[in-house]
Amino acid sequence: MIFDIIQLILALLLTGAILMQSSSAGLGAVFGGDAGVQRTKRGVEKKLHHTTIILAILFLGVALVNVLN
């Protein structure tokens, strides 16, 4: 039961972290409107990116524990 609650909380946090990330590849990039500019993540954007990765790994781990129990 506790792992179900943890998985639900992680799912909500992961969804929020994904939705807060800005996407530079919009609909214009599909039709060749992308300028091809590479940019690096800095500051809060970089921390949010790392947090999303950590949350995804934790979510996967808790999901595996739930399946094995």
ChimeraX attribute file (.defattr): number of C-alpha atoms within 10 A of each C-alpha:
attribute: neighborCount
match mode: 1-to-1
recipient: residues
	/A:1	7
	/A:2	8
	/A:3	13
	/A:4	13
	/A:5	10
	/A:6	15
	/A:7	19
	/A:8	14
	/A:9	13
	/A:10	18
	/A:11	17
	/A:12	12
	/A:13	17
	/A:14	20
	/A:15	14
	/A:16	12
	/A:17	17
	/A:18	15
	/A:19	10
	/A:20	12
	/A:21	13
	/A:22	9
	/A:23	7
	/A:24	11
	/A:25	12
	/A:26	11
	/A:27	10
	/A:28	11
	/A:29	12
	/A:30	9
	/A:31	8
	/A:32	9
	/A:33	11
	/A:34	13
	/A:35	9
	/A:36	9
	/A:37	6
	/A:38	5
	/A:39	7
	/A:40	6
	/A:41	10
	/A:42	10
	/A:43	7
	/A:44	9
	/A:45	14
	/A:46	13
	/A:47	12
	/A:48	17
	/A:49	17
	/A:50	13
	/A:51	16
	/A:52	19
	/A:53	15
	/A:54	13
	/A:55	18
	/A:56	17
	/A:57	12
	/A:58	17
	/A:59	20
	/A:60	15
	/A:61	13
	/A:62	18
	/A:63	15
	/A:64	11
	/A:65	12
	/A:66	14
	/A:67	8
	/A:68	7
	/A:69	6
